[in-house]
Amino acid sequence: MGTLKGVESFVRAVEEGSIAAGARRLGISAAAASQNIARLEQQLDTRLLTRTTRSIALTESGQVYYQRVKQVTRDLEQAKAEVGELHGQPQGKLRIASSGAFGRHVLSPLVPAFARHYPRVAVELILTDHNVDHVREDIDISIRFPQQLEPGLVARKIAQVPLRFCASPAYLQKYGMPQDPDQLREHQCLVFRLPYDGRLLGWVFVRAGVRFEAELNPVIISNDIDSLAKLAVEGAGIARIGAFLSDELIEQGKLQPLFLSNGNINHSATADIEPLDFYACYRDRPSAGGKVRLFLDYLVANVPSAWRV
């Protein structure tokens, strides 16, 4: 048992970047974790970590040992979770990675109710627009849009989110309202850059059943959707923003939507705006059951009904 405590303390310290952070993840004191690791090193008769006042680093022996035992702790966690699920009590950690804006505006409001319903499930929400590595980063579920999908993961569509082309009233008063996507090249466009490969995310429309990307004049580029929304509110130009962020700003009068044909504005759209699909991705493995299935079913049932697929 002492060896197992040492292994858990060692692995968590490496993964969290410090003994104190690893101890917090295990729910023990930093002193207890340090003692567990020291006893493990004594049993192995080798130093696994070099310690400074602010950081730790793996020794050569520590690197070899970590590669061998890191999966052991994950298997033990999974075994505990699966036993709990047999008795109708899902438990253990659930690490969810999500694109930033979707995570902030859609997932974050939904997670608390899930956590209250399943108090033994420890949810960790990681917000990033970089593609995560499910194996290396120990991710259970990642929420992605189509440009982020990759082989080797099961992808379940969870939502189809409307996109709004928006600008502030002040911008439209100064520069005029584009009547057609082809006119976007004449306007100041606020464009999202995909962090993981550096491409600009195209603005896609559908006209007479044909999908096309509008020609743009990018004057400001950002890798953060919330920043683009704020820039649009300040009159910097036209932005393409998901309904989960744009609709509240539109209701507040801070932004005005473009290219609509539902009577909200005084002209008809010449092309439809292609929505943005979101997928929940996970590894196809036995451990993808239990907590993962519960959260996916909960998410699909609780996204706004207009977005459900």
N, C-alpha and C positions, 0 to 999 in steps of 0.2 A: 504493500500500500504506500509506503514511504517513497519507493521508486516511482510509482505512478504519479504521486503528487509532484515529485521533482520534474518528471517529464512534462506534465501539464504546465507547471510554472515556467519551465524553460521554453516550451513551444510558444506560449502566449507572450512571453517577454520578447521573443524574436519577432513575432507577428505584429505586436503593438509598438515595438521600437524602444521599450524601456521596461524594467522590472515593475515599476509602479503601475504603468498602464496595463501590463499583463495581469497584475494582481487585481486591478479593478474589474477586469473582464471576468476573472474567476470568482470575484466576491470575497477576496481575502486581503489581508494587509500586505503592504510592500515588504515589511520585515519578514512575514511568514513566507512569502514567495522567495525572497532572497535566501532564507534558510533552506527551503526545499531545494533550490538550485545548488547551493553549497553542498548539501548532503549528497545530491546526485553526482556532482563532480568528485566528491570524495569516494563514492562507490565505484565510479569509473576510473578513478586515479588519473584524471586529466582535467585541464581547464577547458570549459566549453565557451565561456564568455570572457571578454575583457571589458572591464567596467570603468567608466569615468563618472564624474559627478552628474553629468547630464545625459550620457548615452551609453549604449552597449554595442559591442561588435562581436561577431562570431570568430572564434579561433579556427584554425584548420580542422581540428578535431570536432569543434562545434558544428561546422558546416556539414561534415560527414554525418554526424549524429542527428542533426536536424532533418536532413533529407530522409533518414530512415524512420524517424519517429513521428514526424508531423502528421502522417496519415493515421497513425495509431490513435491520436487524440480525436481526430475527426470521426474515425470509425466508432470510438467509444461514445461520442456524443450522439451519433446517428443511432447506435444500438439502444441507448437510453431513450431517445425520442420514439423509436419504433415500438419499444415495450410499452411506453406510455400510451401510444396511439391504440394499441391493442385493447386497452382499458378505457378507451374513449376520452383520453386526456392528452391531446397533442402538446408537446413540450419541446424545449430546446431552442436554439437560435434559428432565426430566419433572416438571412442577409439579402436585401433587395436593393439592386442598383437601378437607377432610373436617369433618363435624360433630365437635365436640370429643371427646366420650366415645368414639365409635366409632373415631376416629383414635388416641386414646391406648391403648385396650384391644384393638383388633382390628388396625388397620393397622400401628401401630408394631412389633408383634412380627413381622409378615410382611415388612416392607420389607427388612430386612437380607439375607435369603436371596435376594430378587430382585436386590438391588444386587450381591451376590457373583456371581450367575449372569450378570449383564450389567454388567460393571465400567465400560463406557464410557457408561452411562446415569447421569446425575447427577440423583438424585431429590431433590426439595424437597417437604416435607410441611408444609402450612399448615392448622392446626387452628383452626376458627372455626365458630360456629353462625349467623353472618350469611351471607346469600347472597352469593357472590362473583360478580363479573362476569368471565366467561371471556375476553372480548376485552380489556377495560381492564386486568385483572390478569394477563393472559397465563397463564391456567390451562388445563391439558390435560385434567384429569379432576377432577370434584367428586363427592364421596360425599354423598348427600342422602337424607332420609326424605320421605315423600309430601308433607307440608306445605311442603316447600322446592322442589318441582318447578316448573318454569316453561317457557313456550313457547320454542322456538328451540334447545333442546338435545335430543340423543338421550339417552334414559334406558334403561339396561339394568339390570334387577333382579339384584342379586348375592347377596342374603341376606334371609331372613325370620327375624328375631330374636325369640325369646319374651320377653315382658315379665313381670316378677314384681312383684306387690304385696307389699311387705315392711314389717315393723316389728321393732323389737328385742324380745327376750323381756321385758325390763323394762317396755316400753310396754304390751305385750299383757297382762301380769300386772296392771298398774294399771288399764287402760281396757277390757280384754276384747277378744276376737277377733270382728270382724264376720263374720257368717255369710252375708251377702248384700250385693251392691254397693249396694243401696239404703240400707244402714246406714252408708255412708261419710260421709254428711252429719252423722253424730253423732260422727265422729272427727276428729282433728287430721291434716290432709292437707298433705303437702309437695309442692308443685306446680312444674312447670317452665314458665317464661315464654319463649316464642319470641323470641329477640333481634331478629329482623329485622322483626317487625310488632307485637310487644308482646302478642300473644294468649297466654292460658294454654293449655297443651297438655292437651286433654281426656283423661279416663280412659275408654276405650272397651271395652265388653263386647258379647257376642253371646248372646242368649237366644232359643231356639226359632227360630233363623235370622234374628232381628231385631237389628240393630246399634243400640246406644244408649250414650249418655254418662251416667255416674253423676253425681249431684248431689254436689258436694264442699263441704268446709269448709276452705278454704285458710288455714292459720295461718302458714306460711312459704312464700315464693315465691323461686325462684332461677333464674338463666339458666345454671346449671352443674349437670350431672347428678352429677358426682363430689361436689359440695358437698351435694346432696340425699341422696346415699347416706350421707355422714358424719353428717348430721343425723339420719337414721333410726337409724344405729348408736348415736347418743348418746341415743336415746329421745324425739326431738322429735315423732315421729308416723309416719304411713304414707306411703311413697313408692312410686312406680312406676318401676322400674329395669330396664334391659335385662339380659338373661342374661349378657352379656359382663362385666358389673360385679357383678351381684347374686349369681351362683351361688357365687363364691368366698366371699363374706361369709356366705352361707347355710351352706356347708360348714364354715366356721369357727365357726358358732353365734352369730355376731354379729347376724344377721337371721333372721327366720322368715317363710316365704312364706305368703300367704293365698289363698283361693279356689281351691285345688287339689282335684282329684278323683281323684288317682292313688295314694291310699293313704298319702301322706306326712303327712297330718294327719287328724284324726278326724271330718271332716265332708265332705260332697260339695258340689262347686261348684254354685251355682244358675245360673251363667252362665259362658260361656267367655271367656277374656281374649284380646282381639284382638292378634295379634303386630304388630311394627313392621317394615315392609319398608324395605330400603335399596337405593338405586339408584346406579349409576355413570353420571354425565352427562358428555357431551362434545359439542363442536361437530361438526356433520355437514359435514366438509370432507376433502379428500385427506390433509391432515396428521394426521387422526385415526387413520391407520393406524400400522404399525410399533410404536413404543414403547407407544402407547396400547392397541393390541390385545393386545400381549404382557402388559402389566400387568393388563388386565381378565381375560384368560384365567387368568393366575396367581392373581389374587384369587379368582375363582369356584372354582378348583380347591383353594384352600387355606383357605377359611373352614371352620369346623366343619361336618362332614357333616350334622348335624341341622338346620342353617340353610339348606342349599342349596336352590335353587329350580329 
